[in-house]
Amino acid sequence: MTANRRWLDDMPEDYRGFYLGQPDRQRPPGDVDPDQSLLIGDLGPDRPFALDYRPSLAAPSVIYLSTTADWIEVAPNIETLIERLGI
């Protein structure tokens, strides 16, 4: 996860707030912690998805950056995501 922190390094300060998000109880988590997450892909321009290790180091949740609601949990863990995708 240390290497993952660098994705914000070259970003202008005024964009960081968009990418980091804000905690949101109605559509959790709302935010991302670069020190406790791992970007694993991109759904399109400015729409990364990541493993979020804050809930569990052994079973991270899967989140993505929505264009309308900050970071949203897609699945509570990778196994659930794979099951939902029918893989």
Beta strands, then each sheet from edge to edge (+ up, - down):
strand 1: 29-30
strand 2: 37-42
strand 3: 48-52
strand 4: 61-66
strand 5: 70-75
sheet 1: 1+ 5- 4+ 3- 2+
end
